[in-house]
């Protein structure tokens, strides 16, 4: 059995009655968009002030369990509202949103709404549209949403993104895109440079040895559980140092959207690997027409093996080499022990 700590998440396609046989182009005009699910993270709650949706976002140090258990890892990151990535903001095209932001970080920041068309004062770039938000300070963002699509939020201060500060921002269209999807998921891709005897990311490193899907690495990422016959959309967002070729086993998908825009159907492309570039979002859709536990993973070799940078050990090398959570002393240069 291969005990390599491969990064992956499983996509379980479960049999549940008859396969409906939906065609790819079957549309449901006027249907309401299904909510987006961000497994292992959840949504940022909101209240109403009149017609304004009010969210409360807090940037703060967090302890993020990347892989639980005695062989697992917990990282000291910066996140939002208790997790890294932060909770997903979901709203509708045409909404007015107010985001009350509190900076509980030990340094100044500003929150950028990546891809949103809004006034310069709301763009979240300290020193240009607004003053830096100092530790302990509050800043209130408020703007109207005139687009729909897959967006995200992150600080616009050097390297704060590389220690966890990212969150999804989904704007639903007034009428669901056709064809209707049964499941809609968001997966936030983040990567960290954390050596075996540390819990703090080195944001200046150029070798990022941990990749996370919604803050978890394999085998801890929660599977996407899908019924046989479901049409599924998966949205990826990437805020890291690498572009991630995300590969899906067993299915051929359509790439239907990219950051901030649904593509016209004539521009959709067919494939099984979607390259999610830095600062990009990509939407894919497919029909789950066969059962199984299907892999969904980044295909960069280092990103299939967490903590690849300085150790490959007994988990992959028949009892020799270094365990995935041992010290640096035992591990350097053990790649070709066999
Ligand atoms: Cu990758």
Boltz pocket constraint, residues with backbone or C-beta under 6 A from the ligand:
constraints:
  - pocket:
      binder: B
      contacts: [[A, 211], [A, 242], [A, 243], [A, 244], [A, 245], [A, 298], [A, 299], [A, 300], [A, 303]]
      max_distance: 6.0
